[in-house]
Amino acid sequence: MLIDTYGRVATDLRVSLTDRCNLRCTYCMPEEGLQWLAKPDLLTDDEIVRLIGIAVASLGIEEVRFTGGEPLLRPGLVGIVERVTALEPRPVTSLTTNGIGLKRTAAALKEAGLDRVNVSLDTLRPDVFKTLTRRDRHGDVLDGLRAAQDAGLTPVKVNTVLMPGLNADEAPDLLAWSMEHGYELRFIEQMPLDAQHGWKREGMVTAGDILTALRTRFDLTPEGAEERGSAPAERWLVNGGPYRVGVIASVTRPFCAACDRTRLTADGQVRTCLFATEETDLRGALRSGAPDEEIARLWRQAMWGKKAGAGLDDPSFVQPDRPMSAIGG
């Protein structure tokens, strides 16, 4: 198992397939983009599948989430999904995407074995989408959501970040729209993972703000801790159910004590936390000919040293050098 000194066991693996993205969201990267990882630095398809295989067979991983950057930009994505879902024991597989390429890939991903998707959508207004992402692709995301649902990649979850002065007023509208279309909406507090290091806590829309806005139109009943388990989202029944809405309050209501995640970057580094400042190199071990047992040992050792929490409330908190696009959500 991937256990740490606080008794937490990682069973959920987040795998970044690329640091590239075809949007330029203001809370993630500058308009001109970033210096992408060089192709030789990226794990190959075979290396990704091998590492996931070690995690599943030897380290107790039960769920695999493919992330980016934008994972649909990875040319071998469908083949990777097909090979990972053929592993024994078979992990639950999902994908976090901006949705732009889902219209053309959803059916193939489902056929390859993908279980479900999370799609990022921060606004219902095309003009605000263009301002937030610096791209005019709002219609493509809506088409991608429909394609994912039609393909059976359900439940289709919608991830939304609210920004003051842009889309902070849309929370009730987004919930009503998600309910109408059968999507499961999750609001995510903006986190200090932007490449520009411009995040300020006093300027963010908090979980409390979001819930206050939602309650102007909906009756929310909190789910208990038992139903939540190690999931990052606190969930509320909407108007008595069965629909639920989630809020991931990484900043104001951290859930580090129940964290069950381990992360693998596109260049083969293990990260114990989104906000970790240290990494463990598995790519080097792979390419130097290390056997599976040695790679598993390195992974266990890395997770054993996982810190108690992200430390966002600590005055000494230092934002990691890697932005979200280079870590994987």
C-alpha positions in Angstrom: 0.0 0.0 0.0 0.9 3.6 -0.4 0.6 4.6 3.3 2.0 7.7 5.0 3.1 8.4 8.6 -0.4 9.8 9.4 -2.1 6.5 8.4 -3.6 7.7 5.2 -3.6 5.2 2.3 -3.5 6.5 -1.3 -5.8 4.5 -3.6 -6.5 7.3 -6.1 -3.8 8.0 -8.7 -3.9 11.3 -10.8 -1.9 11.0 -14.0 -1.0 14.1 -16.0 -0.5 13.1 -19.6 0.7 16.5 -20.9 1.3 20.0 -19.6 0.0 21.6 -22.8 -3.4 23.2 -23.0 -5.5 24.8 -25.8 -7.0 27.4 -23.4 -5.4 30.2 -21.4 -7.5 30.4 -18.3 -6.7 33.5 -16.3 -6.4 31.6 -13.1 -4.0 29.1 -14.6 -1.5 30.6 -17.0 -0.6 33.8 -18.8 -2.1 34.7 -22.2 1.1 33.8 -24.1 1.2 30.4 -22.5 4.1 28.7 -20.9 7.3 26.9 -21.8 6.1 23.4 -22.4 8.0 20.3 -21.4 10.3 19.0 -24.1 9.0 15.8 -25.8 12.0 13.6 -24.6 11.1 14.6 -21.0 7.6 13.3 -21.3 6.8 9.8 -20.3 6.0 7.6 -23.3 2.7 5.7 -23.6 4.5 2.5 -22.6 6.1 4.2 -19.6 2.8 5.6 -18.4 1.0 2.2 -18.7 3.9 0.5 -16.9 3.8 2.9 -14.0 0.1 2.7 -13.7 0.4 -1.1 -13.8 2.9 -1.1 -10.9 0.5 1.2 -9.0 -2.5 -1.1 -9.5 -0.8 -4.5 -9.1 1.6 -3.7 -6.3 0.6 -0.5 -4.5 -3.2 -0.8 -4.1 -4.3 1.9 -6.5 -8.0 1.5 -7.3 -8.9 4.6 -9.3 -7.0 6.4 -12.1 -7.8 9.9 -13.2 -6.2 11.2 -16.4 -5.4 14.9 -16.3 -3.3 17.5 -18.0 -2.8 20.3 -19.0 -5.5 19.1 -21.4 -5.3 15.3 -21.7 -7.3 15.2 -24.9 -4.2 16.7 -26.6 -2.2 13.5 -25.9 -2.1 11.6 -29.2 -2.1 8.2 -27.6 -4.8 8.8 -25.1 -7.4 6.3 -26.3 -4.7 3.5 -26.5 -3.5 4.4 -23.0 -7.1 4.1 -21.6 -7.6 0.8 -23.4 -4.5 -0.7 -21.9 -5.1 0.7 -18.4 -8.7 -0.6 -18.2 -7.3 -4.1 -19.2 -5.2 -4.2 -16.1 -6.0 -6.7 -13.3 -7.5 -5.7 -11.0 -9.2 -3.2 -13.3 -9.1 0.4 -11.9 -12.0 2.8 -12.1 -10.9 5.3 -14.8 -11.9 8.9 -15.4 -10.7 12.0 -17.2 -10.6 15.7 -16.3 -10.8 17.8 -19.5 -11.8 21.3 -20.7 -14.2 19.5 -23.0 -13.1 21.1 -26.3 -12.1 17.8 -27.9 -14.8 15.6 -26.4 -17.3 15.8 -29.3 -14.9 13.8 -31.5 -13.4 11.5 -28.8 -16.1 10.7 -26.3 -17.4 7.6 -28.1 -13.9 6.2 -28.6 -12.9 6.8 -25.0 -16.0 5.0 -23.8 -15.3 2.1 -26.1 -11.7 2.0 -24.8 -13.2 1.5 -21.3 -13.2 5.0 -19.7 -15.8 5.2 -17.0 -16.6 8.9 -16.8 -15.4 12.5 -17.3 -15.1 15.8 -15.4 -15.5 18.8 -17.6 -14.3 22.3 -16.7 -16.9 25.0 -17.4 -16.8 28.3 -15.5 -19.7 30.2 -17.1 -22.8 30.0 -19.2 -22.1 33.2 -21.0 -19.9 32.9 -24.2 -18.5 36.4 -23.7 -17.4 35.7 -20.2 -15.9 32.4 -21.3 -13.8 34.2 -23.9 -12.6 36.6 -21.2 -11.8 33.9 -18.8 -10.1 31.5 -21.2 -8.9 33.9 -23.9 -10.4 31.6 -26.5 -13.8 31.6 -28.2 -14.7 27.9 -27.6 -17.7 28.0 -25.4 -19.9 26.2 -27.9 -17.3 23.4 -28.3 -17.4 22.7 -24.5 -21.2 22.5 -24.5 -21.0 20.1 -27.5 -18.4 18.0 -25.6 -20.6 17.8 -22.6 -23.5 16.5 -24.6 -21.2 14.0 -26.4 -19.9 12.7 -23.1 -23.4 12.1 -21.8 -24.6 10.5 -25.1 -21.6 8.2 -25.0 -22.4 7.0 -21.4 -19.4 8.6 -19.7 -21.6 9.2 -16.7 -22.1 10.8 -14.2 -20.8 13.8 -16.2 -19.4 16.2 -13.7 -18.9 19.9 -14.3 -16.1 21.7 -12.5 -16.5 25.4 -12.0 -14.2 28.1 -10.6 -15.9 31.4 -9.7 -13.9 34.6 -10.1 -14.9 38.0 -8.6 -16.0 40.5 -11.2 -16.4 37.9 -13.9 -18.6 34.9 -13.1 -19.1 35.1 -9.4 -22.8 35.9 -9.9 -23.5 32.8 -11.9 -23.7 30.1 -9.1 -27.5 29.7 -9.0 -27.8 29.8 -12.8 -25.1 27.2 -13.2 -26.8 24.9 -10.8 -30.2 25.3 -12.4 -28.6 24.6 -15.9 -26.7 21.5 -14.6 -29.8 20.1 -13.1 -31.7 20.6 -16.3 -29.1 18.8 -18.3 -28.4 16.0 -15.8 -24.8 17.1 -15.0 -23.3 16.9 -11.5 -22.0 20.4 -10.7 -19.0 21.0 -8.4 -17.7 24.4 -7.5 -13.9 24.6 -6.8 -12.3 27.4 -4.8 -9.5 29.1 -6.7 -6.2 27.7 -5.5 -2.7 29.2 -5.5 -1.5 27.2 -8.5 -1.4 29.9 -11.2 1.8 30.3 -13.2 1.8 34.0 -12.6 1.7 33.6 -8.7 -1.0 36.3 -8.6 -3.4 34.4 -6.4 -4.6 36.4 -3.3 -6.8 34.8 -0.7 -8.7 38.0 0.0 -9.8 38.2 -3.6 -11.2 34.6 -4.0 -14.8 33.5 -4.0 -15.1 31.2 -1.0 -17.2 28.1 -0.3 -19.2 30.2 2.1 -19.9 32.8 -0.7 -21.0 30.1 -3.1 -23.4 28.4 -0.6 -24.9 31.7 0.3 -25.5 32.5 -3.4 -27.0 29.0 -4.0 -29.4 29.3 -1.0 -31.0 32.4 -2.6 -32.7 30.0 -5.0 -32.3 26.4 -3.6 -32.8 24.5 -0.4 -29.5 22.7 0.4 -29.2 19.8 2.9 -25.7 18.7 3.7 -24.7 15.1 3.2 -23.0 13.4 6.1 -19.3 12.6 6.4 -20.0 8.9 5.8 -21.4 9.6 2.4 -18.4 11.9 1.6 -15.6 9.5 2.6 -12.3 10.7 1.1 -13.9 12.6 -1.7 -12.7 16.2 -2.0 -16.2 17.7 -2.5 -18.6 18.4 0.3 -22.0 17.7 -1.2 -25.5 19.0 -0.6 -28.9 17.6 -1.6 -30.7 20.2 -3.7 -34.4 20.7 -2.8 -34.4 17.4 -0.9 -32.8 15.4 -3.7 -32.0 13.4 -5.6 -29.8 16.0 -7.3 -26.6 17.0 -5.5 -24.2 19.9 -5.8 -20.6 19.7 -4.5 -18.1 22.3 -3.3 -14.4 21.6 -3.1 -13.1 24.1 -0.5 -9.4 23.3 -0.7 -8.5 26.7 0.8 -11.1 27.6 3.4 -12.2 24.0 4.5 -9.2 21.8 3.7 -9.7 18.0 3.6 -6.1 16.9 3.9 -6.8 14.5 6.8 -8.8 12.3 4.5 -6.7 12.6 1.3 -6.2 9.4 -0.6 -4.4 10.7 -3.7 -1.0 10.3 -5.2 0.1 12.2 -8.3 2.2 11.4 -11.3 3.3 14.3 -13.6 3.7 14.1 -17.3 7.5 13.9 -16.9 7.4 11.0 -14.4 7.6 12.7 -11.0 5.6 11.5 -8.0 3.9 14.3 -6.1 2.3 13.6 -2.7 0.1 16.7 -2.8 -1.0 19.5 -5.3 1.0 21.9 -3.1 4.1 19.8 -2.6 7.5 21.4 -3.2 9.4 18.2 -3.5 9.1 15.4 -6.1 10.4 11.8 -6.5 11.8 10.9 -10.0 10.4 7.7 -11.3 11.2 8.4 -15.0 14.9 8.3 -14.2 14.5 4.9 -12.5 12.4 3.6 -15.4 15.0 4.7 -18.0 17.9 3.3 -16.0 16.4 -0.2 -16.1 15.0 -0.4 -12.6 12.7 -3.4 -12.0 9.1 -2.9 -11.0 10.0 -3.8 -7.4 12.4 -0.9 -7.1 10.0 1.6 -8.7 7.3 0.5 -6.2 9.8 1.0 -3.4 10.6 4.5 -4.5 6.9 5.3 -4.8 6.2 3.9 -1.3 9.1 5.9 0.1 7.8 9.1 -1.5 4.3 8.7 -0.1 5.6 7.8 3.4 6.9 11.3 3.6 3.6 13.0 2.8 3.0 16.1 5.0 0.0 16.4 7.2 -1.6 19.1 5.1 -1.1 21.6 2.3 -0.4 24.4 4.8 -2.3 27.1 3.0 -3.1 28.8 6.4 0.6 28.7 7.5 2.3 32.1 7.2 5.3 30.2 5.8 3.3 28.7 2.9 5.2 28.8 -0.4 3.4 28.3 -3.7 4.9 25.4 -5.7 7.1 26.2 -8.7 4.9 24.1 -11.0 1.6 25.6 -12.0 -1.6 23.5 -12.1 -1.1 22.8 -15.8 2.2 21.1 -15.1 1.0 19.2 -12.1 -2.3 17.7 -13.1 -5.6 18.4 -11.3 
